[in-house]
Amino acid sequence: MSRAEQLRRRMGALMADGFFRGASRLGRLHPRARPEAHGLTVTRDVAYDPAHPERRLDVWRPAASAATPRPAVVYVHGGGFRILSKETHWVMALAFARRGYTVFNVDYRLAPRHPFPAALEDLAAAWAWVVAHAAEYGADARRLALAGESAGANLVTALTAAACFARDEPYARRVFDT
């Protein structure tokens, strides 16, 4: 790939990322975007991988305690594996949490700086953390759904396959054994 093509791709990704980040920030200004307006609490930037504390997720949940643990959703943002974040996809966490779910909105390492399988390794670490810590947030790890769009949908599909079929990759074994 030529240097000009690499530059064009980087610039395109920066523009798209900037647009979505800006739209997300603007959306947060709306009064109905506040979690407390919906009876929700948010715990931000929870480290899900002890070996890499910079890898984080946000936990969105109804503020009112429930008699039984709530179903949970692990939500994974899209962005072509190269752009966007949990910060640009907060509205999805808000939507699920408003319906009574505890939502674990996950960030993962992005390409091209972190090529495959970095994002999947991160998601596997987040999955294991959520299963181990769901109860601390009032969630039922036995009623755990995976959701995402675009690259996030690809990642949750791969995670589902890793949970259902024994594979040799360390991240896949971790998921299968959890």
N, C-alpha and C positions, 0 to 999 in steps of 0.2 A: 504494500500500500504506500502510495507516495506521501511525502510530507504534507503536501497541500490537502490531500484527502484526509489525513489524520487531523489536521487543523480544522477542516470543515466539520468533521464529526464532533470534535471537542466543542467547537463553537455552537453547533446545533444542540448538543446535549446541555450546554450551559444556558442557552436561551430557553429551552423547554423546561429545564429544572427551575430557572428563575421565574418563568411564567407561573408554574404550578405552586411554587413557594409563595409568590406574591398573592395569588388567588387564595391560597390557604390562609395567609395572614389577614387578608381582607375579610374572608369568611369568619374569622374569629372575632371580628368587631361587631358582628350581629348579636343582639341581646340573647337570642335563642341558641347561640353557639356556646354559651356558658354552661358547663356541666351541672352546676348547682341549680340552674333554671329547670333542670329535668330530674332533680333529686339524685344526682350522681356525684361520686367522688373520683378523683384521678390521682394516682400515685405515679409520678413521673420519674423516668430515668433509673429504673431498677436494673442493676447489673445481673444478667442471666448466666454469665460464664465467669466463674471465679478466676480462671486463668487469664481472662481478658476483660477486666472490669469496664472497659470503654464500650463494650457491646451491651446495649440496653433495650429495655422495653417499657411501655407505659401500661398501667393497669387501670381500666375503667370499670366502675361497678356501681350498682345502686347503693345509695347511702344507707337506706333502711336495711337493718339486718333481717335475714330470712330465717324461718324455722328450720329449713333444710338448705344444704349447700346448693348454690345456683349452677345451672349449666354454664359452661365456659366456651369461649371462642379464642383461638389463636389467630390473629389477623396479620397477614403479610402483605405489605404494600407492593404495588407494581412499579414500573419505571424502566422496563427494558434491561433490568439487572444493572443499570448504569446511573440512574438518577432517582430522585425522590426519597422519601423517608417516612417514618412514623409521624413526623411533624406535618407532612403534607396530606396524610390520610387519617387525621384525627376524626374527621366527620364519619368515617366508617365505624370507628370505635364508639363514637357517640350514638350512632344508629343502633348498633347491637346492644349496647348497655341500656339504652332507653327501653328496650324490649325485655329487660331482665337478665341479660347475660353478664357474666364477668368477662371482660375482654382483655386479652394480653396482646397489645399492639407492638409488634416486633420490628426493630431495625436490624439490618444485616449489612455486611461489607459489600461494597459495590465494585463492579468491573469498570474499566479494564485494570484498575490498580490492583484489585483482588480477583484474579480469574477463578473460574470454576475449579473446584467445588466449594470455594470459600463461603458463598451465600448459603449453600445447603448445609455446610458444616455449622454455620451460625444458627440456622433454623433448627438443626438437630439438637444443638446445645440449649436453645430456647425451649424446645419441646420437653427435654429432660428436666429443665428447671421448672417449667410450668407443672408438670406431673408431680414433681416433688414438693412444690410450694403452693399449689392451687388452694388447699384448705386454709392457708394463712389469709387468703383474700376472699374467703367465703364461697369458693368454687368447688365443684365436684369434678375431680380429674377423670372419673368414669364416664362423665357426660361432657366430653371435650370435642368440639368441632374445629375444623381447620377451614379458614376462608382467606381468599385473596383474589386479586384481579391481575391480569396480564402476567408479568414476571412472578408476582406473588402466587397466582394460581398455578403456575408451573412448579414453583417451589413446594407448595402444599401438596400437589399431586405426587411429586418425587418423595416427599416425606411420608405420604400415605403408602406408597409402594415400599418404602423402607420399613414401615411398621408392619406390613403384611407378609413380606418375603425376606428370608434370611439372605444377607449379602455380605461380602467380604470387607467392604469399605468401613473404616473405623466409625464414621458418623452414622452409617446405616446400621451397623451392629448395635451402636448405642441406642438408637431409636427402637430397633427390634427387641432389644432386651429390656426396654423400659416398660 
